[in-house]
Amino acid sequence: MLYRKFGKTDEKVSILGFGCMRLPVINGDEKNINEIEAIKQIRYAIDNGVNYIDTAYPYHGGRSETLVEKALRDGYREKVYLATKLPSWLIKSREDMDKYLNEQLKRLNTDYIDFYLIHALNREYWDNLKSLGVLDFLHKSIKDNKIRYAGFSFHDEVNLFKEIVDSYEWSFCQIQYNYLDENYQAGYEGLKYADKKELGIVIMEPLRGGSLVKNIPQDIEVIWNKSKIKRSAAEWAFRFLWDKPNIHVVLSGMNDIKQIKENIESAKNAYPNSLSKKELKLINQVKKIYKSKIKVNCTGCKYCMPCPSGVNIPVCFEQFNNAFMFDDMKTFRHTYNVFMDKKEKASNCINCGKCEKICPQHIAIRECLKEVVSFFEK
């Protein structure tokens, strides 16, 4: 296992982190973790050099932290850095912050959290938490030795990311990043900004929720097979990230011992700047092919928002494009119909055309939304 200095801290973290949000479960029930198997997998990873264990209050219906506590018994707690997160959406008062942290310390049976994150920050959560005194909470929790380092995970636009970075003496941050999402949310611009401030940088969604390794289109396979060094699609995705010296930990939501062994093996030689120009070119070719499968040339700029009838136009197009990019209608139809609010769906379009007048890409949005309806809702 390789390790990197974690930003401005003096800690050395494993470049592969174990994300405890997709642990093995019984009968497909996320609340029913297969405890014996999950503990075995986490301990195997630790025994083989992984020292960054990431969990959060809501994972597995609130049972991930309890499972992690069991996995870290018998001396394993002392071998790792433990990361968990304040549930931003549940905070209604300053007192709530202390309440949830104390509950998490109890769940995890530990006196302190090594890396404590404010979870899933966006504009709404950030403004609320800031007004309720979250920065005072962090300062006091560090002073009281309940947490060692403060950070945040992020899901919004890059300008807000910079605002949050500048608001406090953070030690680290966590962002979504992969070779397809270099300009998504914080993106490469945010990555550089955080690095300039010497923050430790943790990456989530390196495989884009598994899309970069499931149902790989044949034309993508052809590109990967051109490489003299044979790698799986997962290893290519990880190596793209580990090639960047300012990325310190890449989280993987592992739930299969084969995955764990493969990822640990991949991490053994993933030095910064170790990919050749030819290898980087292959990754760019794969990226271009994926992008060429996009049906709607939406950049997610949100100029079209808010829609008068409540349609979440960028997300409708994102799910529509994903279905074609990854040749996986089933997964993205499920995501669209289960996780999107009914009011946000394309079928709520009233054909007013307001969005088209201000779209920088000059997309025929109304016609495209009709395609989304036909594809996902009928």
C-alpha positions in Angstrom: 0.0 0.0 0.0 1.2 3.5 -0.8 0.6 6.4 1.5 0.5 10.2 1.0 0.9 13.1 3.4 -2.7 14.4 4.0 -2.6 18.1 3.0 -1.3 20.4 5.8 -1.7 17.7 8.4 1.2 15.5 9.4 -0.8 12.3 8.8 0.1 9.7 6.2 -3.1 8.2 4.7 -3.5 5.2 2.5 -4.3 6.2 -1.1 -7.2 3.7 -1.0 -9.9 4.3 1.5 -12.7 1.9 2.5 -16.1 3.6 2.1 -18.7 1.9 4.3 -21.8 2.8 2.4 -22.1 -0.2 0.2 -21.3 -3.1 2.5 -22.6 -6.6 1.8 -26.2 -7.1 2.9 -28.7 -9.9 3.3 -31.6 -10.3 0.9 -31.0 -6.9 -0.7 -32.0 -5.0 2.4 -29.5 -2.2 3.0 -30.4 -2.1 6.7 -29.6 -5.8 7.1 -25.8 -5.8 6.8 -24.1 -9.2 6.5 -22.0 -8.5 9.6 -19.7 -11.4 9.5 -18.7 -10.8 5.9 -18.5 -7.0 6.2 -16.2 -7.2 9.3 -14.1 -9.8 7.5 -13.7 -7.5 4.5 -12.9 -4.3 6.5 -10.3 -6.2 8.5 -8.8 -7.8 5.4 -8.4 -4.3 3.9 -6.8 -2.9 7.1 -4.5 -6.0 7.4 -3.3 -5.2 3.9 -2.5 -1.5 4.5 -5.8 0.5 4.2 -5.8 3.0 7.1 -8.7 5.3 6.1 -12.2 4.0 7.0 -15.1 6.2 6.0 -18.6 6.0 7.3 -21.5 8.4 7.9 -24.6 8.8 10.1 -27.2 7.7 7.5 -25.3 4.9 5.7 -27.2 1.6 5.6 -30.2 3.1 7.3 -28.1 4.3 10.2 -26.3 1.0 10.8 -23.0 1.6 9.1 -21.4 3.3 12.1 -22.4 0.5 14.4 -21.0 -2.1 12.1 -17.7 -0.1 11.7 -17.4 -0.1 15.5 -17.6 -3.9 15.6 -15.0 -4.2 12.8 -12.6 -1.9 14.7 -12.6 -4.0 17.9 -9.7 -6.2 18.8 -7.1 -3.5 18.2 -8.2 -2.4 14.8 -9.3 1.1 15.9 -5.7 2.0 16.7 -4.6 1.0 13.2 -6.8 3.4 11.3 -8.0 6.9 10.7 -11.7 7.0 11.3 -13.9 9.4 9.3 -17.6 10.1 9.8 -20.0 12.9 9.0 -22.4 15.4 10.7 -25.9 14.8 9.1 -26.3 18.4 7.7 -30.0 18.0 6.8 -31.0 17.0 10.3 -29.5 20.1 12.0 -32.1 22.5 13.4 -30.1 24.1 16.2 -26.6 24.5 17.6 -27.4 21.9 20.2 -28.2 19.4 17.5 -24.6 19.4 16.3 -23.3 18.3 19.7 -26.2 15.8 20.0 -25.3 14.0 16.8 -21.6 14.0 17.3 -22.0 12.6 20.8 -24.4 9.9 19.4 -21.8 9.0 16.8 -19.0 8.8 19.3 -21.2 6.4 21.3 -22.1 4.4 18.1 -18.4 4.1 17.2 -17.3 3.4 20.8 -14.5 5.9 20.5 -13.3 9.0 22.3 -12.6 10.9 19.2 -13.1 11.0 15.4 -9.9 11.5 13.4 -11.5 13.1 10.4 -15.0 14.7 10.9 -16.9 16.0 7.9 -19.9 18.3 7.5 -21.9 16.0 5.2 -23.1 16.8 1.6 -22.8 20.6 1.7 -24.8 22.6 -0.8 -26.1 26.2 -0.6 -29.1 25.4 1.5 -27.3 23.3 4.1 -24.3 25.6 4.3 -26.3 28.8 4.9 -28.4 27.0 7.6 -25.4 25.5 9.4 -23.4 28.7 9.2 -26.2 30.7 10.7 -26.6 28.1 13.5 -22.9 28.3 14.5 -21.3 25.2 12.8 -17.8 26.8 12.8 -18.0 27.4 16.5 -19.1 23.8 16.9 -16.1 22.6 15.0 -13.7 24.8 16.9 -15.1 23.6 20.2 -15.1 19.9 19.2 -11.5 20.1 18.3 -10.6 21.9 21.5 -12.5 19.2 23.5 -10.6 16.5 21.6 -13.8 15.0 20.2 -12.5 15.4 16.7 -9.0 15.8 15.4 -9.5 17.3 12.0 -12.4 19.1 10.5 -13.5 18.8 6.8 -16.6 18.7 4.6 -18.0 16.8 1.7 -19.5 18.7 -1.1 -22.3 18.6 -3.7 -22.9 21.9 -5.4 -21.3 24.5 -7.7 -17.6 25.4 -7.7 -18.1 29.0 -6.5 -19.8 27.8 -3.4 -17.0 25.3 -2.9 -14.5 28.2 -2.9 -16.6 30.2 -0.5 -16.7 27.3 2.0 -13.0 26.6 1.6 -12.3 30.3 2.5 -14.7 30.4 5.4 -12.7 28.3 7.9 -9.3 26.6 8.6 -10.4 23.3 7.2 -7.9 20.4 7.2 -9.5 18.5 4.3 -12.4 18.1 1.9 -14.2 15.4 0.0 -15.4 15.8 -3.6 -16.9 13.8 -6.4 -14.3 13.4 -9.2 -13.5 10.9 -11.9 -12.3 11.0 -15.5 -15.8 11.8 -16.8 -16.6 14.4 -14.1 -13.7 16.8 -14.2 -16.0 19.8 -14.6 -18.8 18.6 -12.4 -19.6 20.2 -9.0 -16.2 21.3 -7.5 -14.4 19.6 -10.4 -10.8 20.2 -11.4 -11.1 23.9 -10.6 -12.1 23.1 -7.0 -9.5 20.4 -6.7 -6.8 23.0 -7.6 -8.3 25.6 -5.3 -8.3 23.1 -2.3 -4.8 22.0 -3.1 -3.6 25.6 -3.1 -5.0 25.9 0.4 -3.1 22.7 1.3 -6.2 20.8 2.1 -6.2 17.0 2.3 -8.3 15.8 -0.6 -10.6 12.8 -0.5 -12.3 11.6 -3.7 -15.7 9.9 -3.8 -17.5 8.3 -6.7 -14.2 7.3 -8.5 -16.2 4.8 -10.6 -19.3 7.1 -11.0 -21.5 4.8 -8.9 -20.2 1.8 -10.7 -21.1 3.1 -14.2 -17.5 3.1 -15.4 -17.2 -0.6 -14.7 -20.6 -2.1 -15.4 -21.9 -2.9 -18.9 -18.8 -1.5 -20.6 -19.6 -0.8 -24.3 -17.6 -2.7 -26.8 -16.0 0.3 -28.3 -14.7 1.3 -24.9 -13.3 -2.2 -24.4 -11.4 -1.9 -27.7 -9.6 1.2 -26.4 -8.6 -0.3 -23.1 -7.3 -3.4 -24.9 -4.9 -1.3 -26.8 -2.8 -0.8 -23.7 0.3 -3.0 -23.4 -0.3 -3.0 -19.6 -3.6 -4.8 -19.1 -5.8 -3.2 -16.5 -9.5 -3.6 -15.5 -11.8 -0.6 -16.1 -11.8 -0.1 -12.4 -8.0 0.1 -12.2 -7.9 2.6 -15.1 -10.4 4.8 -13.2 -8.4 4.6 -10.0 -5.0 5.1 -11.7 -6.3 8.3 -13.4 -7.0 9.7 -9.9 -3.9 8.4 -8.1 -1.8 9.9 -10.9 -2.6 13.3 -9.5 -0.2 14.2 -6.6 -2.8 16.5 -5.0 -5.3 13.6 -4.5 -4.6 11.9 -1.3 -7.3 9.3 -0.7 -9.7 7.6 -3.2 -12.7 6.0 -1.5 -14.1 2.8 -2.8 -17.4 1.4 -1.5 -16.2 -2.2 -1.6 -18.4 -5.2 -0.8 -16.7 -8.1 -2.4 -13.4 -9.6 -1.4 -12.3 -9.8 -5.0 -12.8 -6.1 -5.4 -10.9 -5.4 -2.3 -7.9 -7.6 -3.4 -7.9 -6.0 -6.9 -8.0 -2.5 -5.5 -5.3 -3.1 -3.0 -3.1 -4.6 -5.8 -3.8 -1.6 -8.0 -2.7 0.7 -5.2 0.7 -0.9 -4.8 2.3 0.9 -7.8 0.0 3.9 -8.2 2.7 6.6 -7.7 1.9 10.2 -8.7 2.6 11.1 -12.3 3.3 7.5 -13.1 1.0 7.1 -16.1 2.7 7.5 -19.5 1.5 9.9 -22.2 0.1 6.9 -24.2 -1.9 5.8 -21.2 -3.3 9.2 -20.5 -4.2 9.4 -24.2 -6.2 6.1 -23.9 -8.1 7.5 -21.0 -8.9 10.7 -23.0 -10.1 8.5 -25.9 -12.4 6.6 -23.6 -13.8 9.8 -22.2 -14.5 11.1 -25.7 -16.3 8.0 -26.7 -18.5 8.2 -23.6 -19.2 11.8 -24.3 -20.1 11.1 -27.9 -22.9 8.9 -26.7 -24.6 11.9 -25.0 -28.1 12.6 -26.5 -28.6 16.1 -25.2 -25.7 18.6 -25.2 -26.6 19.9 -21.7 -23.6 21.2 -19.7 -25.6 21.5 -16.4 -25.1 25.3 -16.3 -28.6 25.7 -14.9 -29.3 28.9 -16.8 -32.7 27.3 -17.6 -33.6 27.1 -13.9 -35.8 27.6 -12.1 -38.5 26.1 -14.5 -41.9 27.8 -13.9 -43.5 24.3 -13.7 -40.8 22.8 -11.5 -39.1 20.5 -14.0 -35.5 19.8 -13.0 -34.2 20.2 -16.5 -30.5 19.5 -16.0 -31.2 16.4 -13.9 -33.7 15.0 -16.4 -31.1 15.4 -19.1 -28.3 14.0 -16.9 -30.2 10.7 -16.3 -31.3 10.5 -20.0 -27.7 11.0 -21.1 -26.3 8.5 -18.6 -28.7 5.8 -19.9 -27.1 6.1 -23.3 -23.5 6.7 -22.3 -23.4 3.5 -20.2 -26.0 1.5 -22.2 -27.9 0.9 -19.0 -31.6 2.0 -19.3 -32.6 -0.2 -16.3 -30.4 1.6 -13.7 -31.1 5.1 -14.8 -34.8 4.6 -15.4 -34.9 3.4 -11.8 -32.9 6.4 -10.6 -35.2 8.8 -12.5 -38.4 7.2 -11.3 -37.4 6.5 -7.7 -35.1 9.3 -6.6 -36.4 12.2 -8.5 -39.3 14.2 -7.0 -42.5 13.8 -9.0 -42.7 17.5 -9.5 -39.2 17.6 -11.1 -40.0 15.1 -13.9 -40.0 16.0 -17.5 -43.8 15.3 -17.9 -44.5 18.4 -15.9 -43.3 20.6 -18.8 -46.0 23.1 -19.9 -44.3 23.9 -23.1 -43.8 27.6 -22.2 -40.4 27.9 -23.9 -38.9 30.2 -21.3 -35.9 27.8 -20.8 -35.0 27.8 -24.5 -34.7 31.6 -24.7 -31.9 31.6 -22.1 -30.1 28.3 -22.9 -26.5 29.1 -23.8 -26.3 25.8 -25.8 -29.5 26.7 -27.8 -31.0 23.3 -27.0 -34.5 22.5 -28.1 -35.3 21.8 -24.5 -39.1 21.2 -25.0 -38.6 18.5 -27.6 -35.8 16.9 -25.6 -38.0 16.7 -22.5 -40.6 14.9 -24.6 -37.9 12.3 -25.4 -37.1 12.0 -21.7 -40.8 11.3 -21.0 -41.1 8.7 -23.8 -37.9 7.0 -22.6 -38.4 7.0 -18.8 -42.1 7.5 -18.1 -43.9 5.4 -20.6 
